[in-house]
Amino acid sequence: MIRIENLKKKFKKLQALDDINAFFNQGQVISLIGPNGSGKTTLIKCILGMVRADSGSIHVNGKQINGDPSYRSQIGYMPQIGRYPDNMKVGQLFRMLKNIRKMPETELDTDLLVKFNLVSIFDKPMRTLSGGTRQKVSAALAFYFNPAILILDEPTAGLDPLSSEILKEKIMQEKQKNKLILITSHILSDLDELTTDVMYLQEGKMIFYKELSVLKKETNEEKLGKAIASIMKGGKREALWIDEVLALKETVKTN
């Protein structure tokens, strides 16, 4: 569904994405993991056409994205921080987007709209909402048009435990419908039940991209967080060992 080839993006001296290659297919729930500044959000924004890559290409369902925004109708996006017009009421926001998309009422996915009881706040301006309630609005909008691809950036951030569980159950339901779902999260425990594949980014580079089952087998860990920690600890040990070898070589040369 999404093919990424040789993708590079630089912001001044910062190499945000460094030759990323990947293929994301339907039925996958891919966890994009990495420390702050690793390139996760830049990759998402490149897929959405919000950031233009310096080189490389992105194809969605076989078509390269080249400034034509029509492909975005296939994608539901939940940003980490939803930014909406302050004076627009919640109900107006949903009606406006529904009128733009012109999707029949019967095809709309109102599941989260109902479960988060958002209809009860349709008359409230967006500026009056708490951060958690804005997250609920963003989540409901991401699923509202029943997209084949979902991109969820820190979806449970700011949600109370009950709302977080409701959202995770919804993601699981969409997974069972064979949709492609990309998730970023620093709360790795949220991803354990959802993830099929893991992509780990660091300093703009893709360190690995593999099935979660393979990752767990390689690390002999059952939890995603512990599996990631095991790999990164191993990477540090390897780096230290290489440094020691290089230092030894320099000592030999000078002697």
N, C-alpha and C positions, 0 to 999 in steps of 0.2 A: 504493500500500500504506500509506504514512504521509502524512497531510496535516496541515500545521501552519498555523494561521491566527492572525495578530495576537498572537503569544505574547509575554508580558511577565513578567519576574520580577525582583524587587528584594530585595536583602538589606541592610536598613537604608538606608544612603545609596548603596550600590553597585547600579547598574542592570545586572544580570547578563545579562538578555535584553531587547532593546528592539525590540518589534514585528517578530518573526521570522515570515516567510511562506515556505513551501516545500512542494513535493510530491516525495516519494521513491517511485520505482516499482521493480517487480521487474526484475532484469537490470542494475540500476545498482550500481556500487561507488563510493560517495561519500566522498571524503576531506574530513573536517572539519578545517580548518586555521586557525590563528591563534595569537597569542602567549599566554603564560600569563595567565589572567584574562579571556580574550576571550569566554567563555560556552560553550565546547565541552562541557565536562563537565556544566554545568547543563542544556544542551539535551538531552543524552543521558539525564540523570536525570529530566527532565520526561517524555520519551518512555516511560521505564520506570516512571513513576509513583512514583519515589523522592523527587521534589520536585514540589510542587504549584505551578503557575503562578499569578500574581496575576490574569491575564486572558488571553483567547484560548482556543484549543482545539486538541486533537490528536486526529485520527482514525486508527485502525489498521484497515485493510480495511473502511472505510466506517462503522465504529462509533466514536463518541466515547468516549475513556477517561474514566470518571467514578467512579473509586474501585473498580471491579470489576477485580480482578487477572487474570481468566481469559485476557485477550488476551495476557498475557506468555508463555503456552505456545507462541506463535508466534515468540518471540524468543529467540535465543541470545546471552547477554551475557558478554563477557570484560572484567572490570574492570582498571584499570591496576594496582591492588594488590589481590590476592585476600585476603580475610579469612575465615578458617575456624576452627572450634573447635579449640583447641590440642591437646586430647587425642584428637580423632577421628582414626582411621586413614584413610589414603587410600582403601582399599577400602570402608570403612564409608561414606564420603562418597558414593561413586558408587552404592553399593547403596541408601542412604537416598533419594537423589534419584530413582533408578529406581523405587523403591516408591511414592514420592509421585506421580510422573508416570504410572505404570502403563502404560508403553509396551511393546509386545511386543518381546522380545529381537531378533527378526529386523529390526526397524525402527530399532534403535539404530545410531548411527554411531560405531564403535569405531576408526576409522582412526588418529586421533592417539593414542589410548590405546595402540595397538600400536606406532606409529612412535616414540613417545617412551618406549616400554618401561615404562609406568607400572605395569603389572601386577606387575612385580618389586619395587615398593615399596609394594604394597597393605597390608602389615603395619606400615608406618612411620607414627607420629603426625605430624600436620600441623606441629607445632611444631619438628620435627627437620629440616624441609625447607629447602633454600636458597631464595633469592628466585627464581632461575631455574627451579627445579623446581616451585615454586608457580605460576609463570607457565605451565608446561606443563600442570599440573592444571587451571588456569583455562581454557586453550585447549581442552583435551580436553572439558571440561564444556560449553563454549559450543556445540560442534558435536555433542555426544553425542545430543541428542534430534532431530537432523535438522530444525532450524527453518527456516522460510521467510525469516526476517529475522535477520541477524547484526549485532550491535553490538560492535565491538572497540575498546577504549580503550587506546591505546599497546600493541598486541599483541606487538611484538617487543622491548619494553623488558626488559632483563635476560636475554634469551635468548642463548645462544652462537650463532656463525654458522651451524652446521649445523642447529640447532633452528629458527633464524629462517627458513632456506630451506625447511625442511619445512613450517612454518606458512604461508609465502607460497604454496607450491605448493598447499596445502590450500585457501586462500582462492581461488586461481585456479580450482580444480576446482569450488568452490561457485558461483563467478561463472558458469561454463559451464552450471550447472544453472538459471540464470535466477533466482537468489535476489537479494534486496536486501541489500546489505552496506554498513554505515556504519563508517568507520575514522577514528580520530584518531591522529596520529603527528607527532612533531617530527623524525623521520628521513624526510625527504621522498624520499630515494632508494629507500626501501622501497615507496613508493606508485606509482612510475612505471609499472610493468608492470600494476598492479592497477586503477588508477583509471579510471573513465569520466567522473566529474563532480567538480567541486571547489566546496566552499562555504567562503568565507573570512569569519571572524568577527573583529571587533575591538571591544573595549569594549562588548560586548553587541549590537552592530549587525552585520547581514549586509552586508558590503561588496560581495560578489558571489557568485553561484551560477550556474555555467555548465559546459558540457561541456569536458573536458580538451582535446579536439581544437581547439575554438574558442579556448581560452585560449592554446594553443601558437601558433596562427595569428596571434592578435592581438599576441603578444609576439615572434613570430619566434624562439622558443626551443623546443628539443626536450626539455628536462628540466623536470620540474615545479618543482623548487627554483629554477631560473633564471627560469622564467616568473613565479613568485610574486615573486621578488626584483625583476624588471623592473617589475611592476605597482606594487609598494610604493615603489620608487625614483621612478617616475612620479608617484605620489600625493604624495610629499614635495616634488618639484619644483613640482607644481601648488599645493600648500599655501604654499610659499615665495613663489611668484609672486603669489598672492592677497594674502598679507601685505604684499608690496612695493607692490601697487596700493593697498591700504587705507592704508598709511603715506603714500603719495604724495598720496592724496586729503585726508588730515588736514593735510598740509603746505600744500596749496593753500588749504584752508579758513582756516588760521591766518594765512596771508599775505594 
